[in-house]
Amino acid sequence: MIHLETVLGGALLAGAWTGAWIVRGERPSAGRSAALVAGLLAFGVALNGPLHDLAERSRFSAHMAQHLLLTLIAPSCLLAAAPAWMVDGLLAPLRRVPWLNAVARVSTRAIPALALYAAALVAWHLPGPFGAALESHAWHIVEHAALTGTALLAWWPVLSSSRLFPALPYGAQLLYLFAFGMPMTVVAAMITGAEEVLYPFYAEAARATGMDPLADQRLGGILMWVPAGVVPLVAFTIVFFRWAAAEADDVAEGMDCPK
């Protein structure tokens, strides 16, 4: 099933991003353009079509794949697509409201950002809140918004181009990325290691389609577990080489300076 509101939201976001570049009189780099497309595709695949339908009707593992797209792929790509002038242009109004500015400044720092992300991951994968999201479309939207929003904050210390609320220095980014995957790894381990079905909705749906619900649950846990380690490792590698390149540039500039 295609949800027109999500397609329209993606189109508006792409249009606003493109319009901002046109107004500025510049062309985005290929990397930023590719990041935008990847982020919008991740949202589109997660919230429409077969994956979304399986997640809502019968497969816990499909729901976990959906959450991976909404936490590890879409927010990171959209942050990577936005240059400093765009991010700070959106955030500038917050500075006029002291308490909003303070909240934004604190919530984009490494420890609070990761703590909020971890809290959302744990809370929304508990049987009670998870079941409520499956029974109510409104709560399902809240679940996805909370996971995506806190994931955006968690990626901020690594991928933010903002000068108002900047990313961490490269060395601190590497340390941060060691911790980034831990919340999802813990949740995945609890789900994978459970000896009973944690989510009654999927127990009934899986049996109706002839699939072992515990096997489906463990598959979902593994789907979370592996990317929780792989995606931060990829980010770690990219940051490391960026740091090395920046250090090389600094050395070259120092050698060029007149004595």
C-alpha positions in Angstrom: 0.0 0.0 0.0 1.2 3.5 -0.9 0.6 6.2 1.8 0.1 9.4 -0.1 1.0 11.6 2.9 4.4 10.1 3.1 5.0 10.5 -0.6 3.8 14.1 -0.4 6.0 14.8 2.7 9.1 13.4 0.8 8.3 15.5 -2.3 7.9 18.6 -0.2 11.2 18.0 1.6 13.0 17.4 -1.7 11.4 20.5 -3.2 12.4 22.7 -0.2 16.0 21.4 -0.3 16.2 22.0 -4.1 14.6 25.4 -3.8 17.0 26.5 -1.1 20.0 25.7 -3.4 18.3 27.6 -6.2 17.7 30.7 -4.0 21.3 30.6 -2.9 22.5 30.4 -6.5 24.6 27.3 -5.9 24.6 23.7 -7.0 24.7 20.9 -4.5 27.6 18.4 -4.6 27.0 14.9 -6.0 27.5 13.5 -2.5 24.9 15.7 -0.9 22.4 15.0 -3.7 23.0 11.2 -3.3 22.6 11.5 0.5 19.2 13.2 0.0 18.0 10.6 -2.5 19.2 7.7 -0.2 17.4 9.3 2.8 14.2 9.8 1.0 14.3 6.3 -0.5 14.8 4.9 3.0 11.8 6.7 4.3 9.8 5.7 1.2 10.6 2.0 1.5 10.1 1.9 5.3 6.7 3.6 5.2 5.2 2.3 2.0 4.8 -0.9 0.0 5.5 -4.5 0.9 7.8 -3.9 3.9 5.3 -1.6 5.5 2.4 -4.0 4.9 4.3 -7.0 6.3 5.4 -5.0 9.3 1.8 -3.9 10.1 0.1 -7.2 9.4 2.3 -10.3 10.0 6.1 -10.1 10.4 8.0 -8.8 13.4 11.2 -9.1 11.4 9.8 -6.8 8.7 9.0 -4.3 11.5 12.6 -4.4 12.7 13.9 -3.9 9.1 11.6 -0.8 9.0 13.0 0.5 12.2 16.6 0.1 10.9 15.7 2.3 7.9 14.1 4.9 10.2 17.0 5.1 12.7 20.3 4.1 10.9 19.7 5.1 7.3 17.2 7.9 6.7 18.2 10.4 9.5 21.9 10.0 8.8 21.5 10.5 5.1 19.3 13.6 5.5 21.8 15.1 7.9 24.6 14.4 5.5 22.6 16.1 2.7 22.3 19.4 4.5 25.2 22.0 4.4 25.9 24.3 7.3 24.0 27.3 5.9 20.9 25.2 5.4 20.9 23.7 8.9 21.7 26.9 10.6 19.1 28.7 8.6 16.5 26.3 10.0 17.8 26.5 13.5 18.3 30.2 13.7 14.8 31.0 14.9 15.4 28.9 18.0 18.0 31.4 19.2 15.2 34.0 19.6 13.5 31.8 22.2 16.0 31.2 25.1 14.4 28.0 26.4 14.2 26.4 22.9 17.8 27.4 22.2 18.9 25.8 25.5 16.9 22.6 24.8 18.4 22.3 21.3 21.9 23.0 22.5 21.7 20.3 25.2 19.9 17.7 23.2 22.4 17.8 20.4 25.4 17.1 22.7 26.7 13.6 22.6 25.7 12.2 26.0 22.1 13.6 26.1 21.5 12.8 22.4 22.6 9.2 22.8 20.7 8.8 26.0 17.4 10.1 24.4 18.0 7.6 21.5 18.6 4.7 23.8 15.6 5.6 25.9 13.3 5.7 22.8 14.7 2.4 21.5 14.2 0.6 24.8 10.8 2.1 25.6 9.3 1.4 22.1 10.5 -2.2 22.0 8.9 -3.1 25.4 5.9 -5.3 24.8 3.4 -2.8 26.1 4.3 0.3 24.0 5.1 -1.9 21.0 1.7 -3.6 21.2 -0.1 -0.2 21.6 1.6 1.0 18.4 0.4 -2.0 16.5 -3.2 -1.6 17.8 -3.4 2.2 17.1 -2.3 3.9 13.9 -1.9 7.2 15.8 0.5 5.5 18.3 2.3 3.9 15.5 3.0 7.3 14.0 4.2 8.5 17.4 6.5 5.5 17.7 8.1 6.1 14.3 8.4 9.8 15.0 10.1 9.2 18.3 12.6 6.7 16.9 13.4 8.8 13.9 13.7 12.1 15.8 15.9 10.7 18.6 18.0 8.9 15.9 18.5 12.2 14.2 19.8 13.6 17.5 22.0 10.6 18.0 23.6 11.1 14.6 24.0 14.8 15.2 27.4 14.7 17.0 28.9 12.9 14.0 27.1 14.3 11.0 26.0 17.8 11.9 27.4 20.6 9.7 25.8 23.2 11.9 28.0 26.0 13.3 25.3 26.9 15.9 25.2 23.3 17.3 28.3 21.7 15.9 29.4 18.1 15.6 32.2 16.7 17.9 35.8 16.9 16.8 37.0 14.0 14.8 38.8 12.2 17.7 35.7 12.4 19.9 33.5 11.2 17.0 35.5 8.0 16.9 35.0 7.4 20.6 31.3 8.3 20.3 30.7 5.8 17.5 32.0 3.0 19.7 29.0 3.7 22.0 26.5 4.5 19.2 25.5 0.9 18.4 25.2 -0.2 22.0 21.6 0.7 22.6 20.3 -1.2 19.6 22.6 -4.1 20.3 21.2 -4.4 23.8 17.6 -4.4 22.6 18.5 -6.8 19.8 20.2 -9.2 22.2 17.1 -9.2 24.6 14.8 -9.9 21.7 16.9 -12.6 20.1 17.6 -14.3 23.4 14.0 -14.4 24.6 12.6 -17.9 25.1 9.0 -16.9 24.5 7.2 -14.6 22.1 7.2 -11.1 23.4 4.6 -9.6 21.1 1.2 -11.3 21.0 0.1 -9.5 17.9 2.8 -11.1 15.8 2.3 -14.5 17.5 -1.2 -14.7 16.1 -0.3 -13.1 12.8 2.7 -15.5 12.2 0.7 -18.6 13.0 -2.0 -17.5 10.6 0.5 -17.4 7.8 2.3 -20.6 8.8 5.5 -19.1 10.3 6.9 -19.9 13.7 6.4 -16.7 15.6 9.5 -17.3 17.8 11.7 -17.8 14.7 10.3 -14.6 13.2 11.1 -12.7 16.5 14.6 -14.1 16.5 15.1 -13.1 12.9 14.0 -9.6 13.8 16.5 -9.5 16.6 19.3 -10.6 14.4 18.3 -8.1 11.8 18.7 -5.4 14.4 21.9 -6.8 15.9 24.1 -7.0 12.8 23.5 -3.5 11.4 23.8 -2.1 14.9 27.5 -3.0 14.6 28.1 -2.7 10.9 26.7 0.8 10.3 28.7 2.5 13.1 31.8 0.7 11.9 31.2 2.1 8.4 30.7 5.6 9.9 33.9 5.1 12.1 35.9 4.3 9.0 34.7 7.3 7.1 35.4 9.6 10.1 38.9 8.1 10.5 39.8 8.8 6.9 38.3 12.3 7.0 40.4 13.0 10.1 43.5 11.7 8.5 42.9 13.9 5.4 42.3 17.0 7.6 45.5 16.3 9.5 47.4 16.0 6.2 45.9 19.3 4.9 47.0 21.0 8.1 50.5 19.7 7.8 50.6 20.8 4.1 49.4 24.3 5.1 52.0 24.5 7.8 54.8 23.7 5.4 53.5 26.3 2.9 53.5 29.1 5.5 56.5 31.5 5.2 59.0 31.4 8.0 
